[in-house]
Amino acid sequence: MWRSMPDGFRITNMPLHSLLMSAYGLILESQLVGEPNWVTSDPYDVQAKMDETTTEQWKSLSNKERWEKQKLMMQSLLADRCQLKVHRETLQLPVYDMVIAKGGAKMKEAAANESGFGTYKNDEIQAQATAVSSLLFSLSGNVGRLIVD
């Protein structure tokens, strides 16, 4: 279980592999190489809290800005508490390009006050007021290939 809170986040009974994937914005398993077996099998509880000043500053950020800062917080936590060392390299992977079909886009821009949500059922995704980047992130995991907007 992953629960975001106004002053941080709490993870219960989750392998560190999932936290690694989130902390570095990885979508596909093939993007993470060289982790020991226990990272995918042993479950952990993690609680991260911010100080009051940082919590107040985060209130003025967009969801995307908060997520970017939360990823940095997770990376710092992994480096500090797990002594994580990371090596980045560029890989060539097959991707899908999302393009507008003939006849134009079938999506419309959401109103500023709409709340976003998505439902996944069988092979169908329905989303309302959801960022295209979030939709592509979800779809990429389902099709096993990065989807580029």
N, C-alpha and C positions, 0 to 999 in steps of 0.2 A: 504494500500500500504506500502511496506517495501522497502527502498532504501539504499543500502550500499554505502558509500562514502569513499574516501581515508582517511579522517580524522574522521570517525565515521559512524553514520547511522541516518536515518530519517524515522519515522513511522507516517503515516497519517491515521486518522479515523479507528483505530484498537482497539478492546477490549484488556485490559491488560492480559486477559487469554492467548492470542496468544503469547504475550511477555514472560509470565511466562513459557509457554511450551518450547519456544526457549531458554530462559536463562538457563534452567535446563536440556536441551537436552531430553525432554520428547517426546514420540511418540504417546502414547495412552492416551485418556481422563482418563482412569482408573488409571493412574499414578499420577494424581493431585487430591487431596481430600481436602475438607474443605474451598474452596474459597467462598466468598460471591457472591450473584447473580449479583451485579453490575459489577463484574470483567468480566463477560461474555457478558454483555449487553451494558454497557456504552462505547462509542468509545473515544479514546484519540489520541492526537498528541504528539509524543516524538521525541526530537532531542538530540543526544549525540555527543559531539565533543571531540576529543583528543587534547592535546597540540602538538606543532610542533615536539618536541623531540620524543614523543611516535609515532607520525605519521611516522617519518623517520625510527624508529626502526622497525615498522610493515612492511616496504617495503621489508625487507630481509626475512620475514617469509613465510612459505608455506601457502596455503589456509587453510589447516587443523589447523595449528598453529594459524593463524589469527582468525579462527572461535572459537577456544578454549578461546582465550583472549577476544574476543567479548562477549562470554557468561558470562565471569567473569565481564566484564564491565556492562552488562545488570543486572546481579545479584546485583552489587553494586548500580546501579541506582535505582532499585526497593527497596532495603533496605533503601537508603537515602531519596528518594522522596516519597515513598509510605509507609514507615515504615514497610515494609514486614518482617515478621518473618517466618522462615522456620523450619519445623521439618521433618527430613528424617527417613524413616523406610524401612525395607526390606519386600517386598511382593513376594509371590509365584504366578506367572502368567503363563498361558500356552504360549508356544513359538513354532515357527517352526525352525527347523535346516536347514540351507542351506548346502547341501552336493554335491559333484561332482557325477554326474550320471555315470552309467556303460558306458564305452566307452570314458571316460575322459571329461575334460572341453571343452565347445564349445566357450568360450570367449578367446580372445587373448589380450595380453598386448598392451596398446596404446603407440604410439611413444611419446617421451618426448615433442615434439613441438605441439601435437594435443590439440585442445581446446575441453573441455567436454560440452556435452549438452544432453538433454533428451526430448522426446516427449511422451505425454500420450494421448491415443486415445482409447475410449471405454475400453476394458479390456486388452489393449496391451501397453507395455512400450518398447520404443526403445531408447537406450542410446549409446553414443559414447564417448570414452575417459573419462568415468565417474568412480569415485572410487566405489568399491563394497559397501563400507560403506554407501555412498550416495544413491545408488540403494536400499539397504536393508532398509534404513530409509524411503524412499518413499513407498516401497512395504509394510512395516509394517503398515503404516497408512492406506493403502488401504485394507488390509486383516484383520485389527483389532486385530493383534497379533504381538508381537515382533518376528523378524526373526534374528537368530543368525548365524553368519558366522562360 
